[in-house]
Amino acid sequence: MWKDLKIDGVGAVEKCVAEFQVWMQPILPYGKMKVKIFENQNSLFIGYTDVKIIRAFDGNAEGAVGHGKTIDEALIDTIRYFMDIVKEDYPQEKYPEGLPEESIEYSDFNDF
């Protein structure tokens, strides 16, 4: 089984177990983002977004990452983290139309 693989030079193996489209209108200019969930060899789940937000404090792009003991927990944790970044850096009272296009980066289609 893949979880038991031990190969010299390989630190870990993760398996993509789910991919979700999350519709976030009007927060995102294009309406949606993808979240991929990976399972690691310890049976824990990690979620990643294909959208990165340009952080206000340093100007660097940051994607949301979430964790859980199940796919659903990882998905929820990933979305909550994404929303925390949005609320912190782009509060609705200052950005009622959602994130400006120049404040986000999408992962390359081939990378995600």
C-alpha positions as CSV (number, residue, x, y, z in Angstrom):
1,M,0.0,0.0,0.0
2,W,1.2,3.5,-0.8
3,K,1.1,4.6,2.9
4,D,3.7,2.0,3.7
5,L,6.2,3.0,1.0
6,K,9.8,3.5,2.2
7,I,12.1,4.6,-0.6
8,D,15.6,6.0,-0.1
9,G,15.6,9.7,-0.9
10,V,11.8,10.1,-0.5
11,G,10.7,11.9,2.6
12,A,7.0,11.4,2.2
13,V,4.2,10.5,-0.2
14,E,0.8,12.3,-0.3
15,K,-2.2,11.2,-2.3
16,C,-4.7,13.7,-3.8
17,V,-8.0,12.4,-2.5
18,A,-10.4,15.2,-3.4
19,E,-10.8,18.4,-5.4
20,F,-13.6,20.9,-4.7
21,Q,-14.8,24.1,-6.5
22,V,-15.8,26.6,-3.9
23,W,-18.0,29.4,-5.2
24,M,-17.3,32.7,-3.3
25,Q,-19.2,35.4,-5.2
26,P,-18.7,38.3,-4.7
27,I,-15.6,37.8,-2.7
28,L,-13.5,36.5,-5.6
29,P,-13.4,38.4,-8.9
30,Y,-13.9,35.2,-10.9
31,G,-16.3,33.7,-8.4
32,K,-14.6,30.5,-7.5
33,M,-11.5,28.8,-6.3
34,K,-10.3,25.2,-6.1
35,V,-9.4,23.4,-3.0
36,K,-7.4,20.2,-3.3
37,I,-7.2,17.7,-0.4
38,F,-4.2,15.4,0.1
39,E,-3.9,12.5,2.5
40,N,-0.5,11.8,4.0
41,Q,1.0,8.5,5.1
42,N,-0.3,9.1,8.6
43,S,-3.9,9.2,7.3
44,L,-4.2,13.0,8.0
45,F,-5.7,15.4,5.4
46,I,-4.3,18.7,4.2
47,G,-6.1,21.2,2.0
48,Y,-4.6,23.8,-0.4
49,T,-6.3,26.6,-2.3
50,D,-5.4,27.6,-5.9
51,V,-6.0,31.2,-5.0
52,K,-3.3,33.2,-3.1
53,I,-4.1,36.5,-1.5
54,I,-1.5,39.4,-1.6
55,R,-1.0,40.1,2.1
56,A,-1.3,43.7,3.3
57,F,1.5,43.5,5.8
58,D,4.3,42.3,3.4
59,G,2.9,42.3,-0.1
60,N,3.6,38.5,-0.5
61,A,1.0,36.1,-1.9
62,E,-0.3,33.5,0.6
63,G,-2.6,30.6,-0.1
64,A,-4.7,29.0,2.5
65,V,-3.8,25.6,4.0
66,G,-6.1,23.6,6.3
67,H,-5.8,20.3,8.2
68,G,-8.1,17.7,9.5
69,K,-8.7,14.0,10.4
70,T,-11.2,13.7,7.5
71,I,-11.5,15.2,4.1
72,D,-14.4,17.4,5.2
73,E,-12.5,18.7,8.2
74,A,-9.6,19.7,6.0
75,L,-11.9,21.4,3.5
76,I,-13.7,23.4,6.2
77,D,-10.4,24.4,7.9
78,T,-8.9,25.5,4.5
79,I,-11.9,27.6,3.7
80,R,-12.0,29.2,7.2
81,Y,-8.3,30.1,6.9
82,F,-8.9,31.6,3.5
83,M,-11.8,33.7,4.9
84,D,-9.7,34.7,7.9
85,I,-7.1,36.2,5.6
86,V,-9.7,38.0,3.6
87,K,-11.3,39.5,6.7
88,E,-8.0,40.5,8.1
89,D,-6.5,42.2,5.0
90,Y,-9.6,43.1,2.9
91,P,-12.5,43.8,5.3
92,Q,-15.9,44.0,3.8
93,E,-16.4,47.6,5.0
94,K,-13.4,48.7,3.0
95,Y,-13.9,46.3,0.1
96,P,-17.7,45.9,-0.3
97,E,-17.2,44.6,-3.9
98,G,-14.9,41.8,-2.7
99,L,-11.2,41.2,-3.4
100,P,-9.7,43.5,-6.1
101,E,-8.3,41.5,-8.9
102,E,-4.8,42.8,-8.3
103,S,-4.9,41.4,-4.7
104,I,-5.0,37.8,-5.8
105,E,-2.9,35.3,-7.6
106,Y,-4.2,32.1,-9.2
107,S,-1.9,29.1,-9.3
108,D,-0.9,28.1,-12.8
109,F,-3.4,25.7,-14.3
110,N,-0.7,23.1,-14.8
111,D,0.4,23.4,-11.2
112,F,-3.0,22.9,-9.7
